[in-house]
Amino acid sequence: MAPEEQIRMLQLYPYHVLRIYLFWPSQTSFCDAAATVKDTLSNRSFLYLIHIMICQKILLGWRDSDYADLLRRFWSGKPGTLQGIRKGR
């Protein structure tokens, strides 16, 4: 798939594409791809992706990537409304 088509698919289906990037060997592209759709990714999709990282990767002990670091970078890249969740609001 051409790079332009990849970007278009990411824009049309951000959750589905980012979910694919959580699997080897694509994790290295996850944060860059997430940064391009951070303003349009729904809060629900954001939380689903966090759930996948924690429950399907970190807790199960996957070692093909540093998922804790990936989670930190992904969380810090989401602006605004979800930051209140971390602060208990």
N, CA and C of each residue as an Amber inpcrd file, in Angstrom:
protein
   267
   0.8530000  -1.1740000   0.0000000   0.0000000   0.0000000   0.0000000
   0.9020000   1.2420000   0.0000000   0.5620000   2.1920000  -0.8240000
   1.3360000   3.4280000  -0.9220000   1.2050000   4.2370000   0.3690000
   2.2210000   5.0330000   0.7070000   2.1600000   5.8400000   1.9410000
   0.9210000   6.7360000   2.0250000   0.4970000   7.2900000   0.8930000
  -0.6910000   8.1450000   0.8930000  -1.9360000   7.3420000   1.2630000
  -2.0070000   6.1200000   0.7710000  -3.1410000   5.2540000   1.1000000
  -3.1220000   4.8550000   2.5720000  -1.9280000   4.6240000   3.1080000
  -1.8030000   4.2790000   4.5230000  -2.3010000   5.4230000   5.4040000
  -1.9180000   6.6380000   5.0610000  -2.3560000   7.8080000   5.8290000
  -3.8690000   7.9590000   5.7310000  -4.4070000   7.7580000   4.5480000
  -5.8580000   7.8710000   4.3490000  -6.6070000   6.8320000   5.1930000
  -6.1130000   5.6050000   5.2170000  -6.7410000   4.5560000   6.0320000
  -6.6570000   4.9070000   7.5160000  -5.5280000   5.4480000   7.9420000
  -5.3670000   5.8600000   9.3360000  -6.3700000   6.9530000   9.6880000
  -6.5700000   7.8950000   8.7830000  -7.5250000   8.9730000   9.0330000
  -8.9650000   8.4640000   9.0570000  -9.2840000   7.5140000   8.2030000
 -10.6490000   6.9860000   8.1400000 -10.9690000   6.0300000   9.2850000
  -9.9900000   5.2130000   9.6630000 -10.1940000   4.1610000  10.6670000
  -9.0750000   4.1790000  11.7100000  -8.9640000   5.2590000  12.4770000
  -7.8110000   5.3840000  13.3800000  -7.7010000   4.2690000  14.4140000
  -8.8020000   3.8870000  15.0400000  -8.7340000   2.8470000  16.0620000
  -8.2500000   1.5230000  15.4760000  -8.8270000   1.1340000  14.3670000
  -8.4990000  -0.1560000  13.7610000  -7.0450000  -0.2100000  13.3000000
  -6.5760000   0.8710000  12.7020000  -5.1850000   0.9010000  12.2370000
  -4.2270000   0.9250000  13.4240000  -4.5180000   1.7430000  14.4350000
  -3.6360000   1.7950000  15.6050000  -3.6070000   0.4570000  16.3330000
  -4.7230000  -0.2220000  16.3830000  -4.7660000  -1.5430000  17.0180000
  -3.8330000  -2.5120000  16.2940000  -3.7950000  -2.4440000  14.9830000
  -2.8790000  -3.2890000  14.2070000  -1.4320000  -2.9420000  14.5320000
  -1.1530000  -1.6460000  14.7220000   0.2130000  -1.2110000  15.0360000
   0.6890000  -1.6920000  16.4070000  -0.1890000  -2.2060000  17.2200000
   0.2310000  -2.7260000  18.5230000   0.8240000  -4.1340000  18.4300000
   0.8330000  -4.7100000  17.2540000   1.3600000  -6.0590000  17.0770000
   2.6690000  -6.0260000  16.3040000   3.5350000  -6.9560000  16.6650000
   4.8530000  -7.0510000  16.0640000   4.7360000  -7.2420000  14.5650000
   5.5540000  -6.5900000  13.7820000   6.6840000  -5.7180000  14.1110000
   6.3540000  -4.2350000  14.0040000   5.1060000  -3.8650000  14.1450000
   4.6670000  -2.4920000  13.8580000   4.6630000  -1.5480000  15.0510000
   5.0220000  -2.0190000  16.2430000   4.9350000  -1.1690000  17.4330000
   5.7720000   0.1050000  17.3020000   6.8650000   0.0310000  16.5590000
   7.7210000   1.2070000  16.4120000   7.0140000   2.3370000  15.6760000
   5.9860000   2.0220000  14.9160000   5.2230000   3.0400000  14.1840000
   4.0030000   3.5310000  14.9490000   3.6730000   2.8840000  16.0590000
   2.4290000   3.1790000  16.7680000   2.3420000   4.6350000  17.2190000
   3.3350000   5.1300000  17.9420000   3.2490000   6.4890000  18.4970000
   3.2440000   7.5550000  17.4100000   4.0130000   7.3400000  16.3470000
   3.9900000   8.3020000  15.2430000   2.6150000   8.3370000  14.5820000
   2.0400000   7.1720000  14.3700000   0.7030000   7.1050000  13.7680000
  -0.3320000   7.7230000  14.7030000  -0.2240000   7.4260000  15.9990000
  -1.1710000   7.9770000  16.9770000  -1.0820000   9.4950000  17.0260000
   0.1200000  10.0270000  16.8850000   0.2930000  11.4820000  16.9250000
  -0.4260000  12.1630000  15.7650000  -0.5330000  11.4850000  14.6380000
  -1.1930000  12.1080000  13.4860000  -2.7080000  12.1640000  13.6270000
  -3.2700000  11.3260000  14.5010000  -4.7320000  11.3140000  14.6690000
  -5.1550000  11.6550000  16.0980000  -4.2420000  12.1800000  16.8990000
  -4.5480000  12.4140000  18.3160000  -5.7330000  13.3510000  18.5260000
  -5.9400000  14.2910000  17.6250000  -7.0450000  15.2340000  17.7920000
  -8.3820000  14.6680000  17.3150000  -8.3510000  13.6230000  16.5150000
  -9.5920000  13.0540000  15.9940000  -9.9310000  11.6930000  16.5950000
  -8.9970000  11.0910000  17.3040000  -9.2500000   9.7960000  17.9400000
 -10.2320000   9.9960000  19.0900000 -11.3110000   9.2430000  19.0880000
 -12.3120000   9.4050000  20.1450000 -11.7470000   8.9550000  21.4900000
 -12.3050000   9.5040000  22.5550000 -11.8820000   9.1060000  23.8990000
 -12.1040000   7.6130000  24.1150000 -13.1920000   7.1010000  23.6050000
 -13.4930000   5.6700000  23.7450000 -12.4140000   4.8240000  23.0620000
 -12.0550000   5.1960000  21.8480000 -11.0100000   4.4570000  21.1340000
  -9.6760000   4.5640000  21.8590000  -9.3880000   5.7460000  22.3810000
  -8.1620000   5.9540000  23.1530000  -8.1190000   4.9920000  24.3400000
  -9.2100000   4.9110000  25.0650000  -9.2620000   4.0240000  26.2330000
  -9.2150000   2.5500000  25.8300000  -9.8340000   2.1900000  24.7190000
  -9.7560000   0.8050000  24.2320000  -8.3090000   0.4230000  23.9150000
  -7.5830000   1.3370000  23.2940000  -6.1850000   1.0570000  22.9670000
  -5.3420000   0.9140000  24.2330000  -5.6240000   1.7370000  25.2310000
  -4.9290000   1.6040000  26.5150000  -5.2580000   0.2510000  27.1400000
  -6.5110000  -0.1480000  27.0620000  -6.9300000  -1.4470000  27.5930000
  -6.1480000  -2.5820000  26.9210000  -6.0160000  -2.5180000  25.6110000
  -5.2600000  -3.5450000  24.8900000  -3.8160000  -3.5800000  25.3800000
  -3.2100000  -2.4080000  25.5130000  -1.8130000  -2.3640000  25.9590000
  -1.6480000  -2.9720000  27.3480000  -2.5480000  -2.6160000  28.2570000
  -2.4150000  -3.1010000  29.6350000  -2.8220000  -4.5660000  29.7500000
  -4.0310000  -4.8960000  29.3100000  -4.5860000  -6.2340000  29.5560000
  -4.0740000  -7.3100000  28.6100000  -3.7800000  -6.9400000  27.3700000
  -3.3590000  -7.9570000  26.4130000  -1.8540000  -7.9980000  26.1990000
  -1.1570000  -6.9710000  26.6340000   0.2880000  -6.9320000  26.3990000
   1.0780000  -6.9230000  27.7110000   0.8770000  -5.9050000  28.5370000
   1.6850000  -5.7560000  29.7530000   1.3850000  -6.8650000  30.7590000
   0.1200000  -7.0580000  31.1040000  -0.2290000  -8.0620000  32.1150000
   0.0710000  -9.4940000  31.6680000   0.0200000  -9.7340000  30.3750000
   0.3160000 -11.0740000  29.8680000   1.8100000 -11.3030000  29.6460000
   2.5990000 -10.2560000  29.8750000   4.0490000 -10.3980000  29.8270000
   4.6750000 -10.4520000  28.4430000   4.0390000  -9.8610000  27.4600000
   4.6250000  -9.8320000  26.1240000   5.9420000  -9.0720000  26.1750000
   6.9720000  -9.5900000  25.5240000   8.3050000  -8.9970000  25.5480000
   8.7830000  -8.5360000  24.1700000   7.8910000  -8.5320000  23.1760000
   8.3140000  -8.1390000  21.8380000   8.4540000  -6.6290000  21.6750000
   8.0620000  -5.8820000  22.7060000   8.1960000  -4.4270000  22.7040000
   8.1040000  -3.9440000  24.1450000   8.5420000  -2.7170000  24.3890000
   8.4190000  -2.1260000  25.7210000   7.0460000  -1.4510000  25.8010000
   6.0440000  -2.2390000  26.1510000   4.6700000  -1.7400000  26.1500000
   4.4180000  -0.7090000  27.2420000   5.1350000  -0.7860000  28.3500000
   4.9700000   0.2180000  29.4020000   5.4120000   1.5830000  28.8830000
   6.5250000   1.6260000  28.1790000   6.9930000   2.8840000  27.5930000
   6.0420000   3.3510000  26.4980000   5.5710000   2.4300000  25.6890000
   4.6140000   2.7630000  24.6380000   3.3410000   3.3550000  25.2440000
   2.8810000   2.7730000  26.3360000   1.7040000   3.2720000  27.0420000
   1.9440000   4.6820000  27.5750000   3.0950000   4.9040000  28.1920000
   3.4160000   6.2440000  28.7140000   3.4270000   7.2860000  27.6080000
   4.0760000   6.9580000  26.5010000   4.1580000   7.9160000  25.3890000
   2.7820000   8.1670000  24.7740000   1.9810000   7.1230000  24.6420000
   0.6370000   7.2680000  24.0820000  -0.2330000   8.1200000  24.9980000
  -0.1820000   7.8550000  26.3030000  -0.9780000   8.6070000  27.2710000
  -0.5940000  10.0830000  27.2600000   0.6940000  10.3640000  27.2440000
   1.1380000  11.7670000  27.2920000   0.8220000  12.5080000  26.0020000
   0.5550000  11.7810000  24.9190000   0.2420000  12.4180000  23.6540000
  -1.2100000  12.7980000  23.4820000  -2.0820000  12.3440000  24.3880000
  -3.5160000  12.6530000  24.2620000  -3.8220000  13.9320000  25.0230000
  -4.2260000  14.9680000  24.3270000  -4.4980000  16.2450000  24.9820000
  -5.8710000  16.2940000  25.6420000  -6.0000000  17.2540000  26.5170000
  -7.3060000  17.6850000  26.9830000  -8.0940000  16.7920000  27.8990000
  -9.2550000  16.3770000  27.4360000 -10.2970000  15.8210000  28.2920000
  -9.8700000  14.6080000  29.0970000  -9.0380000  13.7620000  28.5660000
  -8.6660000  12.5560000  29.2990000  -7.6330000  12.8020000  30.3840000
  -6.9900000  13.9270000  30.3660000  -6.0350000  14.2160000  31.4280000
  -6.7530000  14.3190000  32.7710000  -8.0280000  14.6910000  32.7570000
  -8.8210000  14.7460000  33.9830000  -9.0320000  13.3810000  34.6090000
  -9.0440000  12.3300000  33.8070000  -9.1960000  10.9740000  34.3330000
  -8.0260000  10.6410000  35.2360000  -6.8250000  10.9670000  34.8010000
  -5.6260000  10.6760000  35.5750000  -5.6390000  11.4270000  36.8970000
  -6.1870000  12.6230000  36.8970000  -6.2000000  13.4480000  38.1000000
  -7.4040000  13.1590000  38.9840000  -8.2400000  12.2090000  38.5940000
  -9.3820000  11.8240000  39.4090000 -10.5840000  12.7290000  39.2820000
 -10.6810000  13.4600000  38.2080000 -11.8190000  14.3590000  38.0140000
 -12.9470000  13.6680000  37.3270000
